[in-house]
Amino acid sequence: MSQKNETAVLILSLLITIALAGAGIWWLRSRGGINLGGSSPQNQTFPKSPTGNSPQSEQEIGQRLSAGQKLLIPQQATPTKQAAVQAIASGNYNAAISDLQASLKTNRNDPEALIYLNNARIGSQKSYTIAAAVPIGSDINAALEIMRGVAQAQNEINQSGGISGK
């Protein structure tokens, strides 16, 4: 295995570890009743499905996923980031790249914008998809930190030529 592939595999492993750790922490805080610091679970509200259980339908889950076609954290959206999301949704990746680069000049520490920029640069080419569970609804700061790790790993993998060229 070449040095570049070994590095890509290590970065991918780190990305998966970060995602799993974030999901575990979120679950412990929100569903397990364990307080790891910060606000107590009793003071937090979590979206519920009509049955009173955690969201489980594909439609409910789909509303919580995005590869760039919708904002997951609208509170931090610049007008150029909003335009970029619309461009991604319509398949106009060049406009999205331009808008996301402009948005990152305004807020260079925006992990959602960096992830979407990386996705827009890939466009409709073959690529790997990695999902990361983050507690956007309950702990925005933890969600942003996890997303920063995901964005960094994604950026490093893409800049090194991807994994086996993807």
C-alpha positions as CSV (number, residue, x, y, z in Angstrom):
1,M,0.0,0.0,0.0
2,S,1.4,3.4,-0.9
3,Q,2.0,6.2,1.6
4,K,-0.8,8.2,0.1
5,N,-3.3,5.4,0.4
6,E,-2.2,4.6,4.0
7,T,-2.7,8.3,4.9
8,A,-6.1,8.3,3.3
9,V,-7.1,5.1,5.2
10,L,-5.9,6.7,8.5
11,I,-7.8,9.9,7.8
12,L,-10.9,7.9,6.9
13,S,-10.5,5.9,10.1
14,L,-10.2,9.1,12.1
15,L,-13.3,10.5,10.5
16,I,-15.3,7.4,11.3
17,T,-14.0,7.4,14.9
18,I,-15.0,11.0,15.3
19,A,-18.5,10.4,13.9
20,L,-19.0,7.4,16.1
21,A,-17.7,9.2,19.2
22,G,-20.0,12.1,18.5
23,A,-23.0,9.9,18.0
24,G,-22.2,8.1,21.3
25,I,-21.9,11.3,23.3
26,W,-25.1,12.6,21.8
27,W,-26.9,9.4,22.6
28,L,-25.6,9.4,26.2
29,R,-26.6,13.0,26.8
30,S,-30.0,12.9,25.1
31,R,-31.3,9.4,25.4
32,G,-29.3,7.7,28.1
33,G,-30.0,10.4,30.7
34,I,-26.3,10.9,31.4
35,N,-25.1,14.5,31.9
36,L,-21.6,15.0,30.6
37,G,-21.5,18.6,31.6
38,G,-23.4,21.6,30.4
39,S,-27.2,21.8,30.6
40,S,-29.1,18.9,32.0
41,P,-31.2,16.6,29.7
42,Q,-34.3,17.5,31.7
43,N,-34.1,21.1,30.4
44,Q,-33.7,20.0,26.7
45,T,-36.4,19.2,24.2
46,F,-36.0,16.7,21.5
47,P,-38.1,16.3,18.4
48,K,-40.5,13.3,18.6
49,S,-42.4,11.4,16.0
50,P,-46.2,11.3,16.2
51,T,-45.9,8.1,18.1
52,G,-43.8,9.8,20.8
53,N,-40.7,7.8,19.9
54,S,-37.5,9.0,18.3
55,P,-37.9,9.9,14.6
56,Q,-37.8,6.7,12.6
57,S,-39.5,7.1,9.3
58,E,-37.4,7.7,6.2
59,Q,-39.1,11.0,5.7
60,E,-38.2,12.2,9.2
61,I,-34.7,11.0,8.9
62,G,-34.4,12.6,5.4
63,Q,-35.3,15.9,6.9
64,R,-32.2,15.7,9.1
65,L,-29.7,14.8,6.3
66,S,-27.9,17.1,3.9
67,A,-25.0,16.8,1.5
68,G,-25.3,20.5,0.7
69,Q,-28.8,20.8,-0.7
70,K,-30.2,22.3,2.5
71,L,-29.0,24.1,5.6
72,L,-28.7,22.1,8.8
73,I,-27.6,25.1,10.8
74,P,-29.6,28.0,9.4
75,Q,-28.7,30.4,12.3
76,Q,-25.2,30.8,10.9
77,A,-26.1,31.1,7.2
78,T,-24.7,34.0,5.3
79,P,-26.6,35.1,2.2
80,T,-23.9,33.6,0.0
81,K,-24.1,30.3,1.8
82,Q,-27.9,30.3,1.3
83,A,-27.3,31.0,-2.4
84,A,-24.8,28.1,-2.5
85,V,-27.2,25.7,-1.0
86,Q,-29.8,26.6,-3.6
87,A,-27.1,26.1,-6.3
88,I,-26.2,22.7,-5.0
89,A,-29.8,21.7,-4.9
90,S,-30.2,22.7,-8.5
91,G,-27.0,21.0,-9.6
92,N,-25.1,24.2,-10.3
93,Y,-21.9,23.2,-8.6
94,N,-19.7,26.0,-10.1
95,A,-22.0,28.7,-8.6
96,A,-22.1,26.8,-5.3
97,I,-18.2,26.7,-5.2
98,S,-18.0,30.4,-5.8
99,D,-20.7,31.2,-3.2
100,L,-19.2,28.9,-0.6
101,Q,-15.7,30.3,-1.0
102,A,-17.2,33.8,-0.5
103,S,-19.1,32.6,2.6
104,L,-16.0,31.1,4.1
105,K,-14.2,34.5,3.7
106,T,-16.9,35.9,5.9
107,N,-16.9,33.0,8.4
108,R,-13.8,30.9,7.8
109,N,-14.6,28.6,10.8
110,D,-18.0,27.4,9.4
111,P,-17.7,23.6,9.1
112,E,-21.0,23.2,7.3
113,A,-19.8,25.6,4.5
114,L,-16.5,23.7,4.2
115,I,-18.2,20.3,4.0
116,Y,-20.6,21.6,1.3
117,L,-17.7,23.3,-0.6
118,N,-15.9,19.9,-0.7
119,N,-19.1,18.2,-1.8
120,A,-19.6,20.9,-4.5
121,R,-16.1,20.4,-5.8
122,I,-16.8,16.7,-6.2
123,G,-20.1,17.5,-7.9
124,S,-21.6,14.5,-9.6
125,Q,-18.4,12.5,-9.8
126,K,-18.1,9.1,-8.2
127,S,-17.3,9.5,-4.5
128,Y,-17.6,7.9,-1.1
129,T,-20.3,9.1,1.2
130,I,-19.7,9.3,4.9
131,A,-22.4,10.2,7.3
132,A,-21.8,11.8,10.7
133,A,-24.3,12.0,13.5
134,V,-24.2,15.3,15.3
135,P,-26.4,16.7,18.0
136,I,-27.6,19.8,16.1
137,G,-30.9,19.8,17.9
138,S,-29.6,19.6,21.4
139,D,-26.0,20.9,21.5
140,I,-25.0,23.2,18.7
141,N,-21.5,23.8,19.9
142,A,-20.8,20.0,20.2
143,A,-22.3,19.6,16.7
144,L,-20.1,22.3,15.3
145,E,-17.0,20.8,16.8
146,I,-17.7,17.4,15.4
147,M,-18.5,18.9,12.0
148,R,-15.1,20.7,12.1
149,G,-13.4,17.4,12.6
150,V,-15.4,15.9,9.7
151,A,-14.7,18.9,7.5
152,Q,-10.9,18.7,8.3
153,A,-10.7,15.0,7.6
154,Q,-12.8,15.3,4.4
155,N,-10.6,18.2,3.2
156,E,-7.4,16.3,3.9
157,I,-8.6,13.2,2.1
158,N,-9.8,15.2,-0.9
159,Q,-6.5,17.2,-1.1
160,S,-4.5,14.0,-1.1
161,G,-6.3,12.7,-4.1
162,G,-9.1,10.9,-2.3
163,I,-9.2,7.2,-1.6
164,S,-8.1,5.1,-4.6
165,G,-8.7,8.2,-6.7
166,K,-12.3,8.8,-5.5
